[in-house]
Amino acid sequence: MEDGASRYLNPNLEDEFLKKEYPNGNLTNNLKQTMDKINIDYKSTINFSIDTIFAQFPHIDFIKKLGAQTIEMETACFFKCCNILNLESSAIFIISDEILTKKSLFSGRSEEDKKHRHYIRNNVLPNIIIKLFSKTNIL
């Protein structure tokens, strides 16, 4: 789903709220195949991109009814830019905050949770990217 920032990419500043943007199917399929091949446990999901760091909280039920399981601020604008420029795009999320369980980067996480997140970010994610782009001969 679109955010508010993407409207600036439209010549007429048309509102982008609730418009959908998608990653490139080929790159996303290659990403999934790569993660399957190296036995990465992942979930494909609908994401809701926002243009605020706080105003979404009263609307969580509405966002969930749209089918979204993740909320973040960048991918809708990123996908729109890539689509305008005819570039391939995809996204991988490492979940940091869990609204329903009240876990965030700053509270509710055990030391083990924090170490696991750092391991994923510093080891697993780079491995996925290297394997993906060596597979697609982009590197």
N, CA, C and O atoms as CSV, one atom per row, in Angstrom:
chain,resi,resn,atom,element,x,y,z
A,1,MET,N,N,0.840,-1.177,0.000
A,1,MET,CA,C,0.000,0.000,0.000
A,1,MET,C,C,0.884,1.238,0.000
A,1,MET,O,O,1.999,1.229,0.520
A,2,GLU,N,N,0.378,2.262,-0.573
A,2,GLU,CA,C,1.141,3.499,-0.716
A,2,GLU,C,C,1.125,4.361,0.529
A,2,GLU,O,O,0.267,4.238,1.403
A,3,ASP,N,N,2.080,5.210,0.566
A,3,ASP,CA,C,2.242,6.167,1.649
A,3,ASP,C,C,1.964,7.575,1.130
A,3,ASP,O,O,1.524,7.740,-0.008
A,4,GLY,N,N,2.209,8.554,1.925
A,4,GLY,CA,C,2.006,9.930,1.507
A,4,GLY,C,C,3.176,10.505,0.734
A,4,GLY,O,O,2.993,11.424,-0.065
A,5,ALA,N,N,4.381,9.982,0.956
A,5,ALA,CA,C,5.570,10.550,0.316
A,5,ALA,C,C,5.559,10.350,-1.190
A,5,ALA,O,O,6.114,11.170,-1.921
A,6,SER,N,N,4.937,9.273,-1.672
A,6,SER,CA,C,4.979,8.948,-3.090
A,6,SER,C,C,4.214,9.936,-3.956
A,6,SER,O,O,4.438,9.985,-5.165
A,7,ARG,N,N,3.329,10.714,-3.380
A,7,ARG,CA,C,2.562,11.671,-4.190
A,7,ARG,C,C,3.494,12.647,-4.904
A,7,ARG,O,O,3.139,13.162,-5.964
A,8,TYR,N,N,4.665,12.909,-4.356
A,8,TYR,CA,C,5.596,13.844,-4.978
A,8,TYR,C,C,6.221,13.285,-6.251
A,8,TYR,O,O,6.869,14.019,-6.996
A,9,LEU,N,N,6.032,11.996,-6.504
A,9,LEU,CA,C,6.517,11.386,-7.733
A,9,LEU,C,C,5.507,11.531,-8.865
A,9,LEU,O,O,5.814,11.190,-10.007
A,10,ASN,N,N,4.315,12.027,-8.573
A,10,ASN,CA,C,3.275,12.238,-9.574
A,10,ASN,C,C,3.338,13.672,-10.091
A,10,ASN,O,O,3.483,14.605,-9.302
A,11,PRO,N,N,3.230,13.858,-11.407
A,11,PRO,CA,C,3.298,15.217,-11.955
A,11,PRO,C,C,2.229,16.155,-11.382
A,11,PRO,O,O,2.470,17.354,-11.245
A,12,ASN,N,N,1.059,15.620,-11.049
A,12,ASN,CA,C,-0.035,16.464,-10.551
A,12,ASN,C,C,-0.195,16.394,-9.031
A,12,ASN,O,O,-1.185,16.890,-8.494
A,13,LEU,N,N,0.765,15.784,-8.335
A,13,LEU,CA,C,0.726,15.601,-6.876
A,13,LEU,C,C,-0.507,14.830,-6.404
A,13,LEU,O,O,-0.988,15.034,-5.289
A,14,GLU,N,N,-1.011,13.947,-7.260
A,14,GLU,CA,C,-2.170,13.118,-6.918
A,14,GLU,C,C,-1.890,12.323,-5.648
A,14,GLU,O,O,-0.794,11.797,-5.458
A,15,ASP,N,N,-2.891,12.245,-4.790
A,15,ASP,CA,C,-2.750,11.519,-3.526
A,15,ASP,C,C,-2.511,10.039,-3.794
A,15,ASP,O,O,-3.138,9.460,-4.681
A,16,GLU,N,N,-1.630,9.438,-3.052
A,16,GLU,CA,C,-1.269,8.029,-3.209
A,16,GLU,C,C,-1.818,7.147,-2.100
A,16,GLU,O,O,-1.590,5.937,-2.113
A,17,PHE,N,N,-2.525,7.710,-1.154
A,17,PHE,CA,C,-2.959,6.937,0.006
A,17,PHE,C,C,-3.835,5.761,-0.422
A,17,PHE,O,O,-4.809,5.937,-1.154
A,18,LEU,N,N,-3.484,4.576,0.034
A,18,LEU,CA,C,-4.132,3.291,-0.219
A,18,LEU,C,C,-3.969,2.775,-1.648
A,18,LEU,O,O,-4.573,1.762,-2.000
A,19,LYS,N,N,-3.174,3.438,-2.471
A,19,LYS,CA,C,-2.860,2.874,-3.780
A,19,LYS,C,C,-1.804,1.796,-3.571
A,19,LYS,O,O,-0.987,1.878,-2.654
A,20,LYS,N,N,-1.832,0.801,-4.421
A,20,LYS,CA,C,-0.924,-0.330,-4.261
A,20,LYS,C,C,0.267,-0.212,-5.203
A,20,LYS,O,O,0.132,0.182,-6.362
A,21,GLU,N,N,1.415,-0.558,-4.684
A,21,GLU,CA,C,2.638,-0.688,-5.475
A,21,GLU,C,C,3.196,-2.080,-5.206
A,21,GLU,O,O,3.053,-2.621,-4.109
A,22,TYR,N,N,3.830,-2.644,-6.220
A,22,TYR,CA,C,4.306,-4.015,-6.106
A,22,TYR,C,C,5.784,-4.117,-6.458
A,22,TYR,O,O,6.305,-3.320,-7.238
A,23,PRO,N,N,6.456,-5.111,-5.872
A,23,PRO,CA,C,7.834,-5.385,-6.285
A,23,PRO,C,C,7.824,-6.062,-7.649
A,23,PRO,O,O,6.774,-6.478,-8.138
A,24,ASN,N,N,8.988,-6.167,-8.251
A,24,ASN,CA,C,9.123,-6.853,-9.521
A,24,ASN,C,C,8.990,-8.354,-9.298
A,24,ASN,O,O,9.668,-8.919,-8.440
A,25,GLY,N,N,8.126,-8.995,-10.061
A,25,GLY,CA,C,7.877,-10.425,-9.895
A,25,GLY,C,C,9.097,-11.294,-10.108
A,25,GLY,O,O,9.312,-12.249,-9.360
A,26,ASN,N,N,9.916,-10.979,-11.130
A,26,ASN,CA,C,11.088,-11.811,-11.409
A,26,ASN,C,C,12.086,-11.778,-10.264
A,26,ASN,O,O,12.563,-12.823,-9.821
A,27,LEU,N,N,12.398,-10.594,-9.790
A,27,LEU,CA,C,13.367,-10.487,-8.701
A,27,LEU,C,C,12.815,-11.121,-7.427
A,27,LEU,O,O,13.545,-11.787,-6.694
A,28,THR,N,N,11.544,-10.916,-7.170
A,28,THR,CA,C,10.929,-11.511,-5.979
A,28,THR,C,C,10.938,-13.031,-6.067
A,28,THR,O,O,11.227,-13.704,-5.077
A,29,ASN,N,N,10.628,-13.577,-7.228
A,29,ASN,CA,C,10.684,-15.036,-7.396
A,29,ASN,C,C,12.104,-15.556,-7.218
A,29,ASN,O,O,12.308,-16.591,-6.584
A,30,ASN,N,N,13.087,-14.850,-7.772
A,30,ASN,CA,C,14.490,-15.253,-7.586
A,30,ASN,C,C,14.897,-15.173,-6.124
A,30,ASN,O,O,15.638,-16.025,-5.631
A,31,LEU,N,N,14.416,-14.153,-5.434
A,31,LEU,CA,C,14.704,-14.007,-4.006
A,31,LEU,C,C,14.135,-15.188,-3.222
A,31,LEU,O,O,14.820,-15.762,-2.376
A,32,LYS,N,N,12.883,-15.550,-3.502
A,32,LYS,CA,C,12.265,-16.691,-2.809
A,32,LYS,C,C,13.014,-17.985,-3.105
A,32,LYS,O,O,13.264,-18.779,-2.199
A,33,GLN,N,N,13.373,-18.199,-4.366
A,33,GLN,CA,C,14.125,-19.407,-4.728
A,33,GLN,C,C,15.474,-19.451,-4.015
A,33,GLN,O,O,15.908,-20.508,-3.556
A,34,THR,N,N,16.122,-18.311,-3.928
A,34,THR,CA,C,17.415,-18.237,-3.241
A,34,THR,C,C,17.257,-18.584,-1.770
A,34,THR,O,O,18.045,-19.360,-1.228
A,35,MET,N,N,16.249,-18.018,-1.121
A,35,MET,CA,C,16.047,-18.303,0.304
A,35,MET,C,C,15.654,-19.757,0.522
A,35,MET,O,O,16.073,-20.372,1.503
A,36,ASP,N,N,14.857,-20.311,-0.380
A,36,ASP,CA,C,14.519,-21.736,-0.278
A,36,ASP,C,C,15.777,-22.596,-0.394
A,36,ASP,O,O,15.973,-23.539,0.372
A,37,LYS,N,N,16.618,-22.258,-1.358
A,37,LYS,CA,C,17.825,-23.046,-1.624
A,37,LYS,C,C,18.780,-23.059,-0.435
A,37,LYS,O,O,19.434,-24.070,-0.178
A,38,ILE,N,N,18.868,-21.947,0.293
A,38,ILE,CA,C,19.783,-21.899,1.439
A,38,ILE,C,C,19.042,-22.071,2.770
A,38,ILE,O,O,19.553,-21.728,3.836
A,39,ASN,N,N,17.825,-22.611,2.673
A,39,ASN,CA,C,17.016,-22.987,3.846
A,39,ASN,C,C,16.740,-21.835,4.811
A,39,ASN,O,O,16.896,-21.977,6.024
A,40,ILE,N,N,16.332,-20.702,4.261
A,40,ILE,CA,C,15.945,-19.559,5.083
A,40,ILE,C,C,14.448,-19.635,5.331
A,40,ILE,O,O,13.660,-19.760,4.393
A,41,ASP,N,N,14.061,-19.559,6.585
A,41,ASP,CA,C,12.650,-19.544,6.957
A,41,ASP,C,C,12.126,-18.123,6.761
A,41,ASP,O,O,12.602,-17.190,7.409
A,42,TYR,N,N,11.160,-17.958,5.883
A,42,TYR,CA,C,10.623,-16.630,5.600
A,42,TYR,C,C,9.115,-16.706,5.393
A,42,TYR,O,O,8.542,-17.787,5.263
A,43,LYS,N,N,8.495,-15.546,5.365
A,43,LYS,CA,C,7.064,-15.423,5.131
A,43,LYS,C,C,6.844,-14.360,4.068
A,43,LYS,O,O,7.403,-13.268,4.164
A,44,SER,N,N,6.039,-14.661,3.054
A,44,SER,CA,C,5.607,-13.635,2.109
A,44,SER,C,C,4.358,-12.997,2.694
A,44,SER,O,O,3.474,-13.694,3.193
A,45,THR,N,N,4.286,-11.678,2.634
A,45,THR,CA,C,3.179,-11.003,3.294
A,45,THR,C,C,2.801,-9.716,2.574
A,45,THR,O,O,3.549,-9.207,1.740
A,46,ILE,N,N,1.644,-9.214,2.911
A,46,ILE,CA,C,1.215,-7.897,2.445
A,46,ILE,C,C,1.756,-6.873,3.429
A,46,ILE,O,O,1.637,-7.031,4.644
A,47,ASN,N,N,2.343,-5.835,2.889
A,47,ASN,CA,C,2.932,-4.777,3.701
A,47,ASN,C,C,2.116,-3.497,3.544
A,47,ASN,O,O,1.540,-3.245,2.486
A,48,PHE,N,N,2.072,-2.701,4.589
A,48,PHE,CA,C,1.419,-1.392,4.559
A,48,PHE,C,C,2.478,-0.338,4.842
A,48,PHE,O,O,3.038,-0.287,5.936
A,49,SER,N,N,2.750,0.506,3.845
A,49,SER,CA,C,3.733,1.581,4.027
A,49,SER,C,C,3.038,2.824,4.558
A,49,SER,O,O,1.945,3.179,4.116
A,50,ILE,N,N,3.684,3.475,5.505
A,50,ILE,CA,C,3.100,4.649,6.152
A,50,ILE,C,C,4.031,5.852,5.991
A,50,ILE,O,O,5.196,5.709,5.621
A,51,ASP,N,N,3.500,7.017,6.271
A,51,ASP,CA,C,4.323,8.225,6.200
A,51,ASP,C,C,4.405,8.919,7.557
A,51,ASP,O,O,4.584,10.135,7.637
A,52,THR,N,N,4.273,8.138,8.610
A,52,THR,CA,C,4.303,8.676,9.965
A,52,THR,C,C,4.930,7.647,10.895
A,52,THR,O,O,4.886,6.449,10.614
A,53,ILE,N,N,5.503,8.094,11.983
A,53,ILE,CA,C,6.077,7.140,12.932
A,53,ILE,C,C,5.135,6.850,14.092
A,53,ILE,O,O,5.480,6.071,14.981
A,54,PHE,N,N,3.954,7.461,14.103
A,54,PHE,CA,C,3.073,7.262,15.254
A,54,PHE,C,C,1.581,7.222,14.933
A,54,PHE,O,O,0.828,6.611,15.692
A,55,ALA,N,N,1.122,7.832,13.861
A,55,ALA,CA,C,-0.316,8.011,13.642
A,55,ALA,C,C,-1.047,6.742,13.218
A,55,ALA,O,O,-2.278,6.736,13.179
A,56,GLN,N,N,-0.331,5.674,12.902
A,56,GLN,CA,C,-0.975,4.439,12.462
A,56,GLN,C,C,-1.620,3.658,13.606
A,56,GLN,O,O,-2.523,2.856,13.370
A,57,PHE,N,N,-1.176,3.879,14.818
A,57,PHE,CA,C,-1.617,3.041,15.933
A,57,PHE,C,C,-3.129,3.007,16.134
A,57,PHE,O,O,-3.654,1.923,16.389
A,58,PRO,N,N,-3.862,4.105,16.040
A,58,PRO,CA,C,-5.321,4.016,16.187
A,58,PRO,C,C,-5.999,3.281,15.026
A,58,PRO,O,O,-7.182,2.950,15.107
A,59,HIS,N,N,-5.248,3.026,13.941
A,59,HIS,CA,C,-5.825,2.427,12.739
A,59,HIS,C,C,-5.337,0.999,12.485
A,59,HIS,O,O,-5.497,0.483,11.379
A,60,ILE,N,N,-4.756,0.370,13.474
A,60,ILE,CA,C,-4.202,-0.981,13.302
A,60,ILE,C,C,-5.267,-1.965,12.828
A,60,ILE,O,O,-4.993,-2.776,11.944
A,61,ASP,N,N,-6.463,-1.917,13.387
A,61,ASP,CA,C,-7.518,-2.848,12.964
A,61,ASP,C,C,-7.857,-2.656,11.487
A,61,ASP,O,O,-8.049,-3.640,10.773
A,62,PHE,N,N,-7.935,-1.418,11.018
A,62,PHE,CA,C,-8.198,-1.129,9.603
A,62,PHE,C,C,-7.076,-1.692,8.733
A,62,PHE,O,O,-7.339,-2.317,7.706
A,63,ILE,N,N,-5.847,-1.474,9.135
A,63,ILE,CA,C,-4.690,-1.958,8.373
A,63,ILE,C,C,-4.700,-3.485,8.319
A,63,ILE,O,O,-4.411,-4.068,7.275
A,64,LYS,N,N,-5.029,-4.130,9.427
A,64,LYS,CA,C,-5.118,-5.598,9.454
A,64,LYS,C,C,-6.229,-6.096,8.534
A,64,LYS,O,O,-6.068,-7.128,7.883
A,65,LYS,N,N,-7.358,-5.377,8.470
A,65,LYS,CA,C,-8.462,-5.780,7.581
A,65,LYS,C,C,-8.056,-5.723,6.113
A,65,LYS,O,O,-8.628,-6.432,5.285
A,66,LEU,N,N,-7.086,-4.896,5.787
A,66,LEU,CA,C,-6.567,-4.839,4.421
A,66,LEU,C,C,-5.676,-6.038,4.103
A,66,LEU,O,O,-5.274,-6.229,2.956
A,67,GLY,N,N,-5.369,-6.842,5.115
A,67,GLY,CA,C,-4.532,-8.022,4.930
A,67,GLY,C,C,-3.066,-7.799,5.244
A,67,GLY,O,O,-2.253,-8.713,5.107
A,68,ALA,N,N,-2.727,-6.601,5.660
A,68,ALA,CA,C,-1.321,-6.294,5.944
A,68,ALA,C,C,-0.871,-6.971,7.226
A,68,ALA,O,O,-1.590,-6.991,8.225
A,69,GLN,N,N,0.331,-7.524,7.178
A,69,GLN,CA,C,0.935,-8.133,8.358
A,69,GLN,C,C,2.196,-7.402,8.786
A,69,GLN,O,O,2.746,-7.676,9.853
A,70,THR,N,N,2.655,-6.474,7.956
A,70,THR,CA,C,3.806,-5.649,8.311
A,70,THR,C,C,3.489,-4.190,8.002
A,70,THR,O,O,2.701,-3.879,7.109
A,71,ILE,N,N,4.120,-3.315,8.760
A,71,ILE,CA,C,3.990,-1.870,8.559
A,71,ILE,C,C,5.399,-1.291,8.586
A,71,ILE,O,O,6.190,-1.594,9.479
A,72,GLU,N,N,5.701,-0.457,7.601
A,72,GLU,CA,C,6.990,0.228,7.563
A,72,GLU,C,C,6.830,1.480,6.719
A,72,GLU,O,O,5.719,1.805,6.298
A,73,MET,N,N,7.925,2.185,6.466
A,73,MET,CA,C,7.815,3.506,5.855
A,73,MET,C,C,8.445,3.658,4.468
A,73,MET,O,O,8.298,4.723,3.868
A,74,GLU,N,N,9.122,2.675,3.941
A,74,GLU,CA,C,9.917,2.920,2.743
A,74,GLU,C,C,9.503,2.182,1.481
A,74,GLU,O,O,9.657,2.729,0.389
A,75,THR,N,N,8.989,0.970,1.583
A,75,THR,CA,C,8.906,0.136,0.382
A,75,THR,C,C,7.934,0.630,-0.672
A,75,THR,O,O,8.222,0.485,-1.861
A,76,ALA,N,N,6.805,1.202,-0.304
A,76,ALA,CA,C,5.869,1.669,-1.330
A,76,ALA,C,C,6.528,2.719,-2.214
A,76,ALA,O,O,6.421,2.657,-3.439
A,77,CYS,N,N,7.194,3.664,-1.612
A,77,CYS,CA,C,7.886,4.710,-2.374
A,77,CYS,C,C,9.028,4.098,-3.194
A,77,CYS,O,O,9.242,4.478,-4.345
A,78,PHE,N,N,9.751,3.161,-2.602
A,78,PHE,CA,C,10.835,2.474,-3.309
A,78,PHE,C,C,10.297,1.721,-4.523
A,78,PHE,O,O,10.853,1.836,-5.615
A,79,PHE,N,N,9.211,0.945,-4.343
A,79,PHE,CA,C,8.622,0.204,-5.464
A,79,PHE,C,C,8.126,1.157,-6.547
A,79,PHE,O,O,8.318,0.901,-7.735
A,80,LYS,N,N,7.496,2.245,-6.146
A,80,LYS,CA,C,6.996,3.213,-7.128
A,80,LYS,C,C,8.159,3.805,-7.926
A,80,LYS,O,O,8.086,3.883,-9.153
A,81,CYS,N,N,9.215,4.216,-7.255
A,81,CYS,CA,C,10.394,4.759,-7.955
A,81,CYS,C,C,10.955,3.741,-8.938
A,81,CYS,O,O,11.243,4.076,-10.087
A,82,CYS,N,N,11.111,2.505,-8.492
A,82,CYS,CA,C,11.660,1.457,-9.364
A,82,CYS,C,C,10.745,1.201,-10.554
A,82,CYS,O,O,11.222,1.006,-11.672
A,83,ASN,N,N,9.438,1.201,-10.321
A,83,ASN,CA,C,8.503,0.996,-11.427
A,83,ASN,C,C,8.579,2.140,-12.432
A,83,ASN,O,O,8.541,1.897,-13.638
A,84,ILE,N,N,8.684,3.370,-11.968
A,84,ILE,CA,C,8.820,4.526,-12.861
A,84,ILE,C,C,10.087,4.406,-13.703
A,84,ILE,O,O,10.079,4.729,-14.891
A,85,LEU,N,N,11.169,3.945,-13.095
A,85,LEU,CA,C,12.466,3.839,-13.769
A,85,LEU,C,C,12.691,2.496,-14.463
A,85,LEU,O,O,13.764,2.248,-15.012
A,86,ASN,N,N,11.668,1.626,-14.437
A,86,ASN,CA,C,11.770,0.283,-15.022
A,86,ASN,C,C,12.929,-0.518,-14.437
A,86,ASN,O,O,13.646,-1.213,-15.157
A,87,LEU,N,N,13.101,-0.410,-13.123
A,87,LEU,CA,C,14.119,-1.179,-12.415
A,87,LEU,C,C,13.464,-2.316,-11.641
A,87,LEU,O,O,12.325,-2.198,-11.189
A,88,GLU,N,N,14.189,-3.409,-11.493
A,88,GLU,CA,C,13.678,-4.509,-10.687
A,88,GLU,C,C,13.759,-4.146,-9.210
A,88,GLU,O,O,14.667,-3.439,-8.774
A,89,SER,N,N,12.784,-4.649,-8.449
A,89,SER,CA,C,12.777,-4.371,-7.007
A,89,SER,C,C,12.152,-5.532,-6.253
A,89,SER,O,O,11.362,-6.304,-6.797
A,90,SER,N,N,12.522,-5.630,-5.011
A,90,SER,CA,C,11.925,-6.567,-4.074
A,90,SER,C,C,12.285,-6.059,-2.683
A,90,SER,O,O,12.992,-5.060,-2.549
A,91,ALA,N,N,11.803,-6.737,-1.656
A,91,ALA,CA,C,12.105,-6.294,-0.291
A,91,ALA,C,C,12.203,-7.487,0.638
A,91,ALA,O,O,11.515,-8.494,0.469
A,92,ILE,N,N,13.073,-7.348,1.618
A,92,ILE,CA,C,13.192,-8.302,2.719
A,92,ILE,C,C,13.077,-7.485,4.000
A,92,ILE,O,O,13.758,-6.474,4.166
A,93,PHE,N,N,12.218,-7.930,4.893
A,93,PHE,CA,C,12.075,-7.242,6.173
A,93,PHE,C,C,12.657,-8.087,7.289
A,93,PHE,O,O,12.500,-9.308,7.301
A,94,ILE,N,N,13.319,-7.446,8.210
A,94,ILE,CA,C,13.692,-8.059,9.477
A,94,ILE,C,C,12.821,-7.360,10.508
A,94,ILE,O,O,12.977,-6.163,10.748
A,95,ILE,N,N,11.923,-8.087,11.104
A,95,ILE,CA,C,10.943,-7.490,12.012
A,95,ILE,C,C,11.641,-6.971,13.265
A,95,ILE,O,O,12.380,-7.695,13.931
A,96,SER,N,N,11.389,-5.703,13.567
A,96,SER,CA,C,11.989,-5.109,14.762
A,96,SER,C,C,10.947,-4.868,15.850
A,96,SER,O,O,11.200,-5.135,17.024
A,97,ASP,N,N,9.790,-4.372,15.466
A,97,ASP,CA,C,8.748,-4.047,16.441
A,97,ASP,C,C,7.520,-4.911,16.181
A,97,ASP,O,O,7.103,-5.079,15.035
A,98,GLU,N,N,6.952,-5.451,17.232
A,98,GLU,CA,C,5.724,-6.237,17.141
A,98,GLU,C,C,4.668,-5.530,17.978
A,98,GLU,O,O,4.667,-5.614,19.206
A,99,ILE,N,N,3.778,-4.839,17.295
A,99,ILE,CA,C,2.776,-4.020,17.978
A,99,ILE,C,C,1.892,-4.861,18.888
A,99,ILE,O,O,1.634,-4.484,20.031
A,100,LEU,N,N,1.430,-5.998,18.383
A,100,LEU,CA,C,0.469,-6.800,19.149
A,100,LEU,C,C,1.081,-7.423,20.392
A,100,LEU,O,O,0.388,-7.613,21.392
A,101,THR,N,N,2.381,-7.747,20.344
A,101,THR,CA,C,3.035,-8.344,21.516
A,101,THR,C,C,3.810,-7.313,22.327
A,101,THR,O,O,4.454,-7.645,23.323
A,102,LYS,N,N,3.740,-6.060,21.889
A,102,LYS,CA,C,4.397,-4.934,22.584
A,102,LYS,C,C,5.908,-5.133,22.710
A,102,LYS,O,O,6.513,-4.824,23.737
A,103,LYS,N,N,6.500,-5.661,21.630
A,103,LYS,CA,C,7.950,-5.806,21.586
A,103,LYS,C,C,8.496,-4.802,20.579
A,103,LYS,O,O,7.963,-4.661,19.478
A,104,SER,N,N,9.554,-4.113,20.959
A,104,SER,CA,C,10.190,-3.167,20.049
A,104,SER,C,C,11.701,-3.283,20.183
A,104,SER,O,O,12.214,-4.074,20.974
A,105,LEU,N,N,12.394,-2.486,19.400
A,105,LEU,CA,C,13.848,-2.462,19.526
A,105,LEU,C,C,14.279,-1.984,20.901
A,105,LEU,O,O,15.381,-2.290,21.356
A,106,PHE,N,N,13.403,-1.227,21.563
A,106,PHE,CA,C,13.772,-0.579,22.818
A,106,PHE,C,C,13.204,-1.244,24.065
A,106,PHE,O,O,13.704,-1.010,25.165
A,107,SER,N,N,12.171,-2.067,23.917
A,107,SER,CA,C,11.599,-2.715,25.103
A,107,SER,C,C,10.915,-4.021,24.724
A,107,SER,O,O,10.513,-4.222,23.577
A,108,GLY,N,N,10.791,-4.901,25.708
A,108,GLY,CA,C,10.096,-6.162,25.507
A,108,GLY,C,C,10.912,-7.254,24.853
A,108,GLY,O,O,10.394,-8.349,24.631
A,109,ARG,N,N,12.162,-6.997,24.537
A,109,ARG,CA,C,13.022,-7.988,23.884
A,109,ARG,C,C,14.047,-8.530,24.869
A,109,ARG,O,O,14.652,-7.782,25.638
A,110,SER,N,N,14.230,-9.848,24.829
A,110,SER,CA,C,15.264,-10.464,25.661
A,110,SER,C,C,16.623,-10.264,24.990
A,110,SER,O,O,16.700,-9.889,23.820
A,111,GLU,N,N,17.672,-10.513,25.732
A,111,GLU,CA,C,19.018,-10.434,25.153
A,111,GLU,C,C,19.168,-11.446,24.022
A,111,GLU,O,O,19.825,-11.173,23.018
A,112,GLU,N,N,18.554,-12.616,24.193
A,112,GLU,CA,C,18.602,-13.638,23.145
A,112,GLU,C,C,17.912,-13.138,21.875
A,112,GLU,O,O,18.420,-13.351,20.774
A,113,ASP,N,N,16.751,-12.471,22.018
A,113,ASP,CA,C,16.057,-11.879,20.868
A,113,ASP,C,C,16.957,-10.876,20.151
A,113,ASP,O,O,17.044,-10.872,18.923
A,114,LYS,N,N,17.620,-10.032,20.924
A,114,LYS,CA,C,18.484,-8.998,20.351
A,114,LYS,C,C,19.671,-9.617,19.616
A,114,LYS,O,O,20.033,-9.170,18.528
A,115,LYS,N,N,20.274,-10.640,20.209
A,115,LYS,CA,C,21.400,-11.316,19.562
A,115,LYS,C,C,20.958,-11.984,18.262
A,115,LYS,O,O,21.669,-11.941,17.258
A,116,HIS,N,N,19.776,-12.600,18.293
A,116,HIS,CA,C,19.248,-13.257,17.092
A,116,HIS,C,C,19.024,-12.232,15.975
A,116,HIS,O,O,19.380,-12.479,14.823
A,117,ARG,N,N,18.439,-11.095,16.315
A,117,ARG,CA,C,18.194,-10.047,15.319
A,117,ARG,C,C,19.514,-9.557,14.721
A,117,ARG,O,O,19.615,-9.377,13.507
A,118,HIS,N,N,20.516,-9.344,15.558
A,118,HIS,CA,C,21.823,-8.907,15.057
A,118,HIS,C,C,22.454,-9.973,14.159
A,118,HIS,O,O,23.069,-9.646,13.144
A,119,TYR,N,N,22.305,-11.240,14.529
A,119,TYR,CA,C,22.838,-12.323,13.705
A,119,TYR,C,C,22.164,-12.324,12.330
A,119,TYR,O,O,22.837,-12.436,11.305
A,120,ILE,N,N,20.845,-12.201,12.313
A,120,ILE,CA,C,20.108,-12.176,11.043
A,120,ILE,C,C,20.578,-10.990,10.198
A,120,ILE,O,O,20.881,-11.139,9.014
A,121,ARG,N,N,20.635,-9.824,10.820
A,121,ARG,CA,C,21.012,-8.604,10.098
A,121,ARG,C,C,22.455,-8.648,9.596
A,121,ARG,O,O,22.731,-8.210,8.479
A,122,ASN,N,N,23.361,-9.161,10.394
A,122,ASN,CA,C,24.781,-9.109,10.049
A,122,ASN,C,C,25.295,-10.317,9.282
A,122,ASN,O,O,26.338,-10.228,8.633
A,123,ASN,N,N,24.592,-11.448,9.339
A,123,ASN,CA,C,25.081,-12.666,8.696
A,123,ASN,C,C,24.118,-13.228,7.658
A,123,ASN,O,O,24.502,-13.462,6.512
A,124,VAL,N,N,22.882,-13.442,8.053
A,124,VAL,CA,C,21.925,-14.096,7.154
A,124,VAL,C,C,21.555,-13.192,5.984
A,124,VAL,O,O,21.611,-13.618,4.831
A,125,LEU,N,N,21.181,-11.964,6.267
A,125,LEU,CA,C,20.764,-11.047,5.202
A,125,LEU,C,C,21.863,-10.818,4.156
A,125,LEU,O,O,21.575,-10.896,2.961
A,126,PRO,N,N,23.104,-10.541,4.556
A,126,PRO,CA,C,24.153,-10.401,3.532
A,126,PRO,C,C,24.340,-11.671,2.702
A,126,PRO,O,O,24.590,-11.590,1.500
A,127,ASN,N,N,24.220,-12.841,3.332
A,127,ASN,CA,C,24.347,-14.100,2.608
A,127,ASN,C,C,23.242,-14.235,1.558
A,127,ASN,O,O,23.505,-14.660,0.433
A,128,ILE,N,N,22.018,-13.876,1.917
A,128,ILE,CA,C,20.905,-13.925,0.964
A,128,ILE,C,C,21.204,-13.020,-0.232
A,128,ILE,O,O,21.039,-13.430,-1.382
A,129,ILE,N,N,21.636,-11.815,0.036
A,129,ILE,CA,C,21.883,-10.845,-1.036
A,129,ILE,C,C,23.008,-11.317,-1.955
A,129,ILE,O,O,22.890,-11.225,-3.177
A,130,ILE,N,N,24.089,-11.819,-1.378
A,130,ILE,CA,C,25.207,-12.317,-2.194
A,130,ILE,C,C,24.752,-13.480,-3.063
A,130,ILE,O,O,25.050,-13.512,-4.257
A,131,LYS,N,N,24.037,-14.434,-2.483
A,131,LYS,CA,C,23.557,-15.593,-3.254
A,131,LYS,C,C,22.573,-15.162,-4.333
A,131,LYS,O,O,22.632,-15.660,-5.457
A,132,LEU,N,N,21.675,-14.248,-4.006
A,132,LEU,CA,C,20.671,-13.783,-4.965
A,132,LEU,C,C,21.334,-13.141,-6.177
A,132,LEU,O,O,21.025,-13.496,-7.314
A,133,PHE,N,N,22.233,-12.209,-5.942
A,133,PHE,CA,C,22.804,-11.477,-7.064
A,133,PHE,C,C,23.872,-12.262,-7.807
A,133,PHE,O,O,24.121,-11.987,-8.981
A,134,SER,N,N,24.506,-13.225,-7.166
A,134,SER,CA,C,25.417,-14.085,-7.918
A,134,SER,C,C,24.604,-15.043,-8.782
A,134,SER,O,O,25.054,-15.442,-9.856
A,135,LYS,N,N,23.410,-15.416,-8.322
A,135,LYS,CA,C,22.519,-16.291,-9.089
A,135,LYS,C,C,21.995,-15.581,-10.331
A,135,LYS,O,O,21.896,-16.183,-11.400
A,136,THR,N,N,21.662,-14.315,-10.190
A,136,THR,CA,C,21.082,-13.581,-11.310
A,136,THR,C,C,22.145,-12.894,-12.162
A,136,THR,O,O,21.827,-12.123,-13.067
A,137,ASN,N,N,23.407,-13.182,-11.862
A,137,ASN,CA,C,24.541,-12.638,-12.619
A,137,ASN,C,C,24.589,-11.112,-12.619
A,137,ASN,O,O,25.067,-10.501,-13.575
A,138,ILE,N,N,24.098,-10.509,-11.559
A,138,ILE,CA,C,24.155,-9.052,-11.459
A,138,ILE,C,C,25.460,-8.622,-10.818
A,138,ILE,O,O,25.988,-7.562,-11.155
A,139,LEU,N,N,25.995,-9.423,-9.896
A,139,LEU,CA,C,27.261,-9.061,-9.241
A,139,LEU,C,C,28.424,-9.153,-10.199
A,139,LEU,O,O,29.562,-8.883,-9.816
